[in-house]
Amino acid sequence: MLLPYLHQELTEAGCDEAGRGCLAGAVYAAAVILPHDFRNELLNDSKKLTEKQRYALREVIEREALAWAVGVVTPEEIDRINILNASFLAMHRAIDQLKIRPQHLLIDGNRFNKYADIPHTTIVKGDGKYLSIAAASILAKTYRDDYMNRLAEEYPAYDWKSNKGYPTVKHREAIKKWGVTPYHRMSFNLTGDGQLSFDF
């Protein structure tokens, strides 16, 4: 069972992103404020769950969270400001939309650009430690998957339905054969030349 909060006396929002390592598509982030007494045995880092579990948990989170929101940063913006800053901006955009203003932010990872005057704590592998970050990881992942599935209809050759834009061998071979789409991140090493390829 993951931890319910870091500071019991504060309204905390957990934040996480999805799609940072992808060659194509926007980066998504979510911010979630859960009730202090929220419990769910299944809720965990989205990468440890099946697709079916993630979508089932998304319904639970959206129904039971005190507030939740999703932020998006486009491939063009990623190329302009770099993927790290884009990940932080996506989190900022999610926090912007929360209907409750958090008093503290729990951020997955080891770095973050401060948001307004709200204090934050960065937590490495936080999506496997805190419920609110795990909830944010599930929303970011499922909403990004929905988006990549829509793009896959438009560009079926790149196998985005299964790789979601990550640098698989099949994805890179399609780039070499068909070239790039308007959704590819031009600042990334798209063909993998001189770089080890990894399959997801």
Secondary structure in CASP SS format (residue, H / E / C, confidence):
PFRMAT SS
TARGET T0000
AUTHOR 0000-0000-0000
METHOD secondary structure of the structure
MODEL  1
M C 1.00
L C 1.00
L E 1.00
P C 1.00
Y C 1.00
L C 1.00
H C 1.00
Q C 1.00
E C 1.00
L C 1.00
T C 1.00
E E 1.00
A E 1.00
G E 1.00
C E 1.00
D E 1.00
E E 1.00
A E 1.00
G C 1.00
R C 1.00
G C 1.00
C C 1.00
L C 1.00
A E 1.00
G C 1.00
A C 1.00
V E 1.00
Y E 1.00
A E 1.00
A E 1.00
A E 1.00
V E 1.00
I E 1.00
L C 1.00
P C 1.00
H C 1.00
D C 1.00
F C 1.00
R C 1.00
N C 1.00
E C 1.00
L C 1.00
L C 1.00
N C 1.00
D C 1.00
S H 1.00
K H 1.00
K H 1.00
L C 1.00
T C 1.00
E H 1.00
K H 1.00
Q H 1.00
R H 1.00
Y H 1.00
A H 1.00
L H 1.00
R H 1.00
E H 1.00
V H 1.00
I H 1.00
E H 1.00
R H 1.00
E H 1.00
A C 1.00
L C 1.00
A E 1.00
W E 1.00
A E 1.00
V E 1.00
G E 1.00
V E 1.00
V E 1.00
T C 1.00
P H 1.00
E H 1.00
E H 1.00
I H 1.00
D H 1.00
R H 1.00
I H 1.00
N C 1.00
I H 1.00
L H 1.00
N H 1.00
A H 1.00
S H 1.00
F H 1.00
L H 1.00
A H 1.00
M H 1.00
H H 1.00
R H 1.00
A H 1.00
I H 1.00
D H 1.00
Q H 1.00
L C 1.00
K C 1.00
I C 1.00
R C 1.00
P C 1.00
Q C 1.00
H E 1.00
L E 1.00
L E 1.00
I E 1.00
D E 1.00
G C 1.00
N C 1.00
R C 1.00
F C 1.00
N C 1.00
K C 1.00
Y E 1.00
A C 1.00
D C 1.00
I E 1.00
P C 1.00
H E 1.00
T E 1.00
T E 1.00
I E 1.00
V C 1.00
K C 1.00
G H 1.00
D H 1.00
G H 1.00
K C 1.00
Y E 1.00
L H 1.00
S H 1.00
I H 1.00
A H 1.00
A H 1.00
A H 1.00
S H 1.00
I H 1.00
L H 1.00
A H 1.00
K H 1.00
T H 1.00
Y H 1.00
R H 1.00
D H 1.00
D H 1.00
Y H 1.00
M H 1.00
N H 1.00
R H 1.00
L H 1.00
A H 1.00
E H 1.00
E H 1.00
Y C 1.00
P H 1.00
A H 1.00
Y H 1.00
D C 1.00
W H 1.00
K H 1.00
S H 1.00
N H 1.00
K C 1.00
G C 1.00
Y C 1.00
P C 1.00
T C 1.00
V H 1.00
K H 1.00
H H 1.00
R H 1.00
E H 1.00
A H 1.00
I H 1.00
K H 1.00
K H 1.00
W H 1.00
G C 1.00
V C 1.00
T C 1.00
P C 1.00
Y C 1.00
H E 1.00
R C 1.00
M C 1.00
S C 1.00
F C 1.00
N C 1.00
L C 1.00
T C 1.00
G C 1.00
D C 1.00
G C 1.00
Q C 1.00
L C 1.00
S C 1.00
F C 1.00
D C 1.00
F C 1.00
END
